[in-house]
Amino acid sequence: MTKPAPSDPETTTRQLQRLLAIMARLRDPVSGCEWDRAQDFASIAPYTIEEAYEVADAIEREDMDDLRGELGDLLLQVVFHSRMAEEAGLFAFADVAQAISDKMERRHPHIFGTEGGHMDTARWEDLKAAEREDSGSTSALDGVAKALPALLRSEKLQKRAARAGFEWPDIKGPLDKLQEELEELEYASEAERELEAGDVLFVMVNIIRRYGVDPEQALKASNEKFERRFREMEALAKADGNDFQALSLEDQEEYWQRVKRAEKNA
């Protein structure tokens, strides 16, 4: 990847205006693209989420060429939503840029204001809480997006509740609660099973959070470990001339232990 020249305001403005003009053309009611004209906020939202995940994937793979492209795809989503809002007389792209600029200056008074000191987590959360109150918030849980992945949303809800004082004093509380929820799941009716299973996961998030671990990252790491080990089991079985899926559970478990021993000795 060739190192880019330093960005200059004129080039940035020109390319941004070009992108905005492209979207306006695509959404033109007469000569625009039929697919783009047919979209609305709800139909585009899944693509917005997907593009954000693809940005994260490029970062994880450390593929900077791909990251550049994925960031462009994500920017297109912002432009797309902004254009639809402008057509509806709600707001335009400039309003979106102004809103986030205002927010960043407001949340960094030690940089853009007259306040001194530094920004720590507590101060950041206090600033966000003040913003929610100014916007008419009535609950400590206001502003936790419903569209977040369930595991991440669970963690955020619990952190908000903890800041309001609703938190067990030590780890024993959620550990005891986990046993209670597991028993309720065991004896739950079919109609109750989904909710009781959710309660188990919710308490598990609380326990993991109390150990200072990010539940989303923890599960991600376990997923990757399981996938790696399972693929290695399949490869070992194939090397031995065996069809892994046709093996008994006991034989499959032996391959699992072989993979674990190899990891330990690596």
C-alpha positions in Angstrom: 0.0 0.0 0.0 1.5 3.3 -1.1 1.7 5.9 1.7 -0.9 8.6 0.9 0.0 12.2 0.7 -1.1 14.3 3.7 -4.8 15.2 3.5 -5.6 18.7 2.6 -8.9 20.5 3.3 -9.6 21.2 -0.4 -9.2 17.6 -1.5 -11.3 16.4 1.4 -14.1 18.9 0.7 -14.0 18.0 -3.1 -14.3 14.3 -2.5 -17.0 14.6 0.1 -19.0 16.9 -2.2 -18.5 14.4 -5.0 -19.9 11.6 -2.8 -22.9 13.7 -1.7 -23.6 14.5 -5.4 -23.4 10.8 -6.3 -26.0 9.9 -3.7 -28.3 12.8 -4.7 -28.1 11.5 -8.3 -28.8 7.9 -7.2 -31.9 9.1 -5.3 -33.2 11.3 -8.0 -36.9 10.5 -8.4 -36.7 10.6 -12.2 -33.3 9.6 -13.4 -31.9 7.8 -10.3 -31.2 4.2 -9.5 -34.4 2.2 -9.0 -33.0 0.2 -6.1 -31.6 3.2 -4.3 -34.8 5.2 -4.8 -36.8 2.3 -3.2 -34.9 2.2 0.0 -35.8 3.8 3.4 -34.2 4.0 6.8 -35.4 0.6 7.9 -34.3 -1.2 4.7 -30.8 0.4 4.8 -30.2 -0.2 8.6 -29.1 -3.8 8.2 -26.5 -2.8 5.6 -25.2 -0.1 8.0 -24.7 -2.7 10.7 -23.1 -5.1 8.3 -20.6 -2.4 7.1 -19.6 -1.6 10.6 -18.8 -5.3 11.3 -16.8 -5.4 8.0 -14.8 -2.4 9.2 -14.0 -4.3 12.4 -13.1 -7.4 10.5 -10.6 -5.5 8.3 -9.0 -4.1 11.4 -8.7 -7.5 13.1 -7.1 -8.9 9.9 -4.8 -5.8 9.8 -5.7 -5.3 6.2 -5.4 -1.6 5.7 -6.2 -1.7 2.0 -9.5 -3.4 2.8 -10.0 -1.1 5.7 -9.9 1.9 3.4 -12.6 0.4 1.3 -14.8 -0.7 4.2 -14.6 2.8 5.8 -15.8 4.1 2.5 -18.7 1.7 2.5 -19.6 2.8 6.0 -19.3 6.5 5.1 -21.7 5.8 2.2 -24.3 4.5 4.8 -24.1 7.8 6.6 -24.5 9.7 3.4 -27.4 7.5 2.4 -29.3 8.0 5.6 -28.6 11.8 5.5 -29.8 12.1 2.0 -33.1 10.3 2.8 -33.5 12.6 5.9 -32.9 15.7 3.7 -35.5 14.5 1.2 -38.0 14.2 4.1 -37.1 17.7 5.4 -35.6 16.3 8.6 -31.9 17.1 8.5 -29.0 17.0 6.0 -25.4 15.7 6.1 -24.1 19.0 7.3 -26.4 18.7 10.3 -25.0 15.3 11.1 -21.4 16.6 10.9 -22.3 19.6 13.1 -24.0 17.4 15.7 -21.0 15.1 16.2 -18.6 18.0 16.1 -20.6 19.8 18.8 -20.8 16.6 20.9 -17.0 16.0 20.7 -16.2 19.5 21.8 -18.8 19.3 24.6 -17.4 16.0 25.8 -13.8 17.2 25.8 -13.9 20.5 27.8 -10.3 19.9 28.9 -9.3 20.2 25.2 -11.8 22.7 23.7 -12.9 24.5 26.8 -11.4 26.3 29.8 -11.5 23.3 32.2 -8.2 21.7 33.1 -7.5 18.2 34.3 -7.7 15.0 32.3 -10.6 12.9 31.0 -11.1 9.6 32.9 -14.0 7.1 32.6 -16.0 8.6 35.5 -15.8 12.1 34.0 -16.7 10.9 30.6 -19.8 9.0 32.0 -20.8 12.1 34.0 -20.7 14.2 30.8 -22.8 11.7 28.9 -25.3 11.4 31.8 -25.6 15.2 31.8 -26.4 15.1 28.1 -29.1 12.5 28.6 -30.6 14.6 31.4 -30.6 17.7 29.2 -32.3 15.8 26.5 -35.2 14.8 28.8 -33.9 11.4 29.9 -36.1 9.9 32.7 -34.1 6.7 33.4 -30.5 5.7 33.9 -31.0 3.2 31.1 -32.1 5.7 28.5 -29.9 5.7 25.4 -28.8 2.1 25.5 -29.6 1.2 21.9 -32.0 -1.7 21.4 -30.3 -2.7 18.2 -27.0 -3.6 19.9 -26.0 -7.2 20.0 -27.8 -8.8 23.0 -24.5 -9.6 24.8 -23.2 -6.1 24.5 -26.5 -4.5 25.4 -26.7 -6.7 28.5 -23.3 -5.4 29.6 -24.2 -1.8 29.0 -27.6 -2.1 30.8 -25.8 -3.6 33.8 -23.2 -0.9 33.9 -25.8 1.8 33.8 -27.7 0.1 36.6 -24.5 -0.3 38.7 -23.8 3.5 38.3 -27.2 4.1 39.8 -26.3 1.9 42.8 -28.1 -1.3 41.7 -25.2 -3.7 42.1 -24.3 -6.7 44.3 -21.6 -5.7 46.8 -19.4 -8.6 45.8 -19.1 -11.5 43.4 -21.0 -13.9 45.7 -24.3 -12.3 44.8 -24.3 -13.0 41.0 -22.7 -16.4 41.6 -25.6 -17.4 43.9 -28.0 -16.0 41.4 -26.5 -18.1 38.6 -27.3 -21.3 40.6 -30.8 -20.1 41.1 -31.3 -19.3 37.4 -29.8 -22.6 36.3 -32.3 -24.4 38.5 -35.2 -22.4 37.1 -34.1 -23.2 33.6 -33.9 -26.9 34.4 -37.5 -27.0 35.6 -38.9 -24.4 33.2 -41.8 -25.3 30.9 -41.3 -25.1 27.2 -43.0 -21.8 27.1 -40.8 -20.4 29.9 -37.5 -21.9 28.6 -36.4 -19.0 26.4 -36.8 -16.4 29.1 -35.1 -18.5 31.7 -32.2 -19.2 29.4 -31.9 -15.5 28.8 -31.8 -15.0 32.6 -28.8 -17.4 32.8 -26.9 -15.5 30.1 -27.7 -12.2 31.8 -26.3 -13.3 35.1 -23.2 -14.8 33.3 -22.6 -11.4 31.8 -22.7 -9.8 35.3 -20.2 -12.4 36.6 -17.8 -11.9 33.8 -18.1 -8.1 34.0 -17.3 -8.2 37.7 -14.0 -10.0 36.9 -13.1 -7.0 34.7 -13.5 -9.0 31.5 -15.3 -7.8 28.4 -18.0 -10.4 27.8 -18.2 -9.8 24.1 -14.4 -10.2 23.7 -14.4 -13.2 26.0 -17.0 -15.1 24.0 -15.3 -14.1 20.8 -12.0 -15.6 22.0 -13.8 -18.8 23.0 -15.5 -19.0 19.7 -12.2 -18.7 17.9 -10.5 -21.3 20.1 -13.3 -23.8 19.6 -13.3 -23.2 15.8 -9.5 -23.7 15.7 -9.6 -26.9 17.8 -12.5 -28.3 15.9 -10.8 -27.8 12.5 -7.6 -29.3 13.9 -9.6 -32.4 15.0 -11.0 -32.8 11.6 -7.6 -32.5 10.0 -6.1 -35.1 12.4 -8.9 -37.5 11.7 -8.5 -37.1 8.0 -4.8 -37.7 8.3 -5.6 -40.9 10.1 -7.9 -42.0 7.3 -11.0 -41.4 9.4 -14.3 -39.7 8.7 -14.6 -37.4 11.7 -18.4 -37.2 11.5 -18.7 -41.0 11.5 -16.6 -41.5 14.6 -18.1 -42.2 18.0 -18.3 -39.4 20.6 -15.5 -41.2 22.5 -13.2 -41.3 19.5 -14.0 -37.6 18.7 -13.2 -36.7 22.3 -9.8 -38.4 21.9 -9.0 -36.2 19.0 -10.1 -33.2 21.1 -7.6 -34.2 23.8 -4.9 -34.7 21.2 -5.4 -31.1 20.0 -5.3 -29.8 23.5 -2.1 -31.7 24.3 -0.5 -30.4 21.2 -1.4 -26.8 22.1 0.0 -27.3 25.6 3.3 -28.6 24.3 3.6 -26.1 21.5 
